[in-house]
């Protein structure tokens, strides 16, 4: 667990004890990344914002029953996924493939305007990488997003995506192989470029 996760675990413990300031801090710290992730599960901004609000209301209401040993970041991501799915499931006019199936609607369109990319002009390799990302299937896009933009480990990713840790490793390896084939460069080069595109979330 990194230092940020450790600090957030302390905040989580204070929130479970009813500390409203800790609860507000968790909300402020995670709203942006929850919104980013939610918008990739469903493109409706209002619905995603409402889902985040519902999630935090449920957290506060049910805090006495929540685990004290969770890492807040992956816990909140998977919880938001559940809230969005439950909101969309009764709507017959919304096409949504179940999250535990092989494919689902993950709106991961990577571009030079992506919120995580702060540079005015991308290097040529970065542009090629973004184009390669957009050629991956939904599950491959999602695991690249969670692993290299959210910087989650494979056990956390497995929990979020509803697959085994071994399955997460395989999915990531396949995604990187496909990017390698598209870009005609080594995986090491791809990992170096991805490292340069990591998010700059504020703590």
C-alpha positions as CSV (number, residue, x, y, z in Angstrom):
1,X,0.0,0.0,0.0
2,X,1.5,3.4,-1.0
3,X,1.6,6.4,1.3
4,X,-1.5,8.0,-0.2
5,X,-3.5,4.8,0.3
6,X,-2.2,4.5,3.9
7,X,-3.2,8.1,4.6
8,X,-6.6,7.5,3.1
9,X,-7.0,4.4,5.2
10,X,-6.6,6.5,8.3
11,X,-9.2,9.0,6.9
12,X,-11.5,6.0,6.2
13,X,-11.2,4.9,9.8
14,X,-12.0,8.4,11.1
15,X,-15.1,8.5,8.7
16,X,-16.3,5.2,10.1
17,X,-16.2,6.7,13.6
18,X,-18.5,9.4,12.4
19,X,-16.0,12.2,11.7
20,X,-17.7,14.5,9.2
21,X,-14.5,16.3,8.2
22,X,-12.9,13.0,7.3
23,X,-16.0,12.1,5.2
24,X,-15.9,15.4,3.4
25,X,-12.1,15.0,2.7
26,X,-12.7,11.6,1.2
27,X,-15.4,13.0,-1.0
28,X,-13.3,16.0,-2.1
29,X,-10.3,13.7,-2.8
30,X,-12.1,11.1,-4.8
31,X,-14.8,13.0,-6.6
32,X,-12.7,13.7,-9.7
33,X,-11.4,10.2,-10.1
34,X,-14.8,8.7,-9.5
35,X,-16.3,11.0,-12.1
36,X,-13.6,10.1,-14.6
37,X,-14.2,6.4,-14.1
38,X,-18.0,6.8,-14.0
39,X,-18.0,8.6,-17.3
40,X,-16.3,5.6,-18.9
41,X,-19.1,3.3,-17.6
42,X,-21.9,5.6,-18.8
43,X,-21.6,8.8,-20.8
44,X,-24.4,10.7,-19.0
45,X,-22.8,13.3,-16.8
46,X,-25.9,14.0,-14.7
47,X,-26.4,10.3,-14.0
48,X,-22.8,9.8,-13.0
49,X,-22.9,12.8,-10.6
50,X,-26.1,11.6,-9.1
51,X,-24.6,8.1,-8.7
52,X,-21.6,9.5,-6.9
53,X,-24.0,11.5,-4.6
54,X,-26.0,8.3,-3.9
55,X,-22.8,6.4,-3.2
56,X,-21.7,8.8,-0.6
57,X,-25.1,9.0,1.0
58,X,-25.1,5.2,1.3
59,X,-21.6,5.3,2.7
60,X,-22.5,7.7,5.5
61,X,-25.8,5.9,6.2
62,X,-24.2,2.5,6.4
63,X,-20.8,3.5,7.9
64,X,-21.3,1.3,11.0
65,X,-21.5,-1.8,8.8
66,X,-18.5,-1.0,6.5
67,X,-15.1,-2.8,6.8
68,X,-12.3,-1.0,8.5
69,X,-9.6,-2.7,6.5
70,X,-10.4,-1.7,2.9
71,X,-8.3,0.4,0.6
72,X,-10.7,3.3,-0.2
73,X,-9.6,3.8,-3.8
74,X,-10.5,0.4,-5.3
75,X,-13.5,0.1,-2.9
76,X,-15.0,3.3,-4.1
77,X,-14.5,2.5,-7.8
78,X,-16.2,-0.9,-7.5
79,X,-18.9,0.6,-5.4
80,X,-19.6,3.3,-8.0
81,X,-19.7,0.7,-10.7
82,X,-22.4,-1.1,-8.7
83,X,-24.5,2.1,-8.2
84,X,-24.4,3.0,-11.9
85,X,-25.3,-0.5,-12.9
86,X,-28.3,-0.6,-10.5
87,X,-29.5,2.7,-11.8
88,X,-29.3,1.6,-15.5
89,X,-30.6,-1.9,-15.1
90,X,-34.3,-1.1,-14.9
91,X,-34.2,1.2,-17.9
92,X,-35.2,-1.0,-20.9
93,X,-34.1,1.7,-23.4
94,X,-30.5,1.6,-22.2
95,X,-28.2,-1.0,-23.6
96,X,-25.8,-2.0,-20.9
97,X,-23.9,-5.3,-21.0
98,X,-23.4,-6.8,-17.5
99,X,-20.1,-5.8,-16.0
100,X,-19.1,-9.4,-15.3
101,X,-19.3,-10.4,-18.9
102,X,-16.5,-10.3,-21.4
103,X,-17.5,-7.0,-22.9
104,X,-19.3,-4.0,-21.7
105,X,-19.7,-0.3,-22.4
106,X,-16.4,1.3,-21.2
107,X,-16.1,4.7,-22.8
108,X,-12.3,5.0,-22.8
109,X,-11.7,7.4,-25.7
110,X,-8.1,8.6,-25.2
111,X,-7.1,11.9,-26.9
112,X,-4.8,14.8,-26.5
113,X,-7.6,16.6,-24.6
114,X,-7.8,13.8,-22.0
115,X,-7.9,15.3,-18.5
116,X,-4.8,13.5,-17.4
117,X,-2.6,14.8,-20.2
118,X,-1.4,18.3,-19.3
119,X,1.1,19.0,-22.1
120,X,0.2,21.4,-24.8
121,X,1.7,19.1,-27.5
122,X,2.1,15.4,-27.3
123,X,5.2,13.8,-28.5
124,X,4.9,11.7,-31.6
125,X,5.1,8.4,-29.7
126,X,2.5,9.6,-27.2
127,X,0.1,10.3,-30.1
128,X,0.8,6.9,-31.5
129,X,0.1,5.3,-28.2
130,X,-3.2,7.1,-27.8
131,X,-4.2,5.9,-31.2
132,X,-3.3,2.3,-30.3
133,X,-5.3,2.5,-27.1
134,X,-8.4,3.5,-29.0
135,X,-8.0,0.3,-31.1
136,X,-8.2,-2.0,-28.1
137,X,-11.5,-3.6,-27.1
138,X,-13.5,-2.4,-24.1
139,X,-12.0,-4.7,-21.5
140,X,-8.5,-4.0,-22.6
141,X,-9.0,-0.3,-22.5
142,X,-10.4,-0.6,-19.0
143,X,-7.5,-2.6,-17.6
144,X,-5.0,-0.2,-19.1
145,X,-6.9,2.7,-17.6
146,X,-7.0,1.1,-14.1
147,X,-3.4,-0.2,-14.2
148,X,-1.6,2.8,-15.7
149,X,-3.9,5.8,-15.1
150,X,-5.3,4.8,-11.7
151,X,-2.1,2.9,-10.8
152,X,-4.0,0.0,-9.1
153,X,-2.4,-3.3,-8.6
154,X,-3.7,-6.5,-10.2
155,X,-5.5,-7.8,-7.1
156,X,-7.4,-4.5,-6.9
157,X,-8.2,-4.5,-10.6
158,X,-9.4,-8.1,-10.4
159,X,-11.8,-7.1,-7.7
160,X,-13.1,-4.2,-9.7
161,X,-13.5,-6.0,-13.0
162,X,-14.9,-9.2,-11.5
163,X,-12.1,-11.5,-12.8
164,X,-9.3,-13.5,-11.2
165,X,-5.9,-12.0,-10.5
166,X,-4.5,-14.5,-13.1
167,X,-7.1,-13.3,-15.6
168,X,-6.1,-9.6,-14.9
169,X,-2.5,-10.4,-15.7
170,X,-3.5,-12.2,-18.9
171,X,-5.8,-9.4,-20.0
172,X,-3.1,-6.8,-19.3
173,X,-0.5,-8.8,-21.2
174,X,-2.9,-9.2,-24.2
175,X,-3.6,-5.5,-24.2
176,X,0.1,-4.6,-24.2
177,X,0.8,-7.2,-26.9
178,X,-1.9,-5.7,-29.1
179,X,-0.5,-2.2,-28.5
180,X,3.0,-3.5,-29.3
181,X,1.7,-5.0,-32.6
182,X,-0.1,-1.8,-33.6
183,X,2.8,0.5,-32.7
184,X,5.7,-1.8,-33.8
185,X,7.7,-1.0,-30.7
186,X,8.7,-3.0,-27.6
187,X,6.5,-3.4,-24.5
188,X,9.3,-1.6,-22.6
189,X,8.8,1.5,-24.8
190,X,5.0,1.3,-24.3
191,X,5.4,1.1,-20.5
192,X,7.8,4.1,-20.6
193,X,5.3,6.2,-22.6
194,X,2.4,5.1,-20.3
195,X,4.4,6.2,-17.3
196,X,4.6,9.7,-18.8
197,X,0.8,9.9,-19.1
198,X,0.0,9.0,-15.5
199,X,-2.7,11.1,-13.8
200,X,-1.9,14.0,-11.5
201,X,-4.6,13.6,-8.9
202,X,-4.3,16.0,-6.0
203,X,-4.0,14.5,-2.6
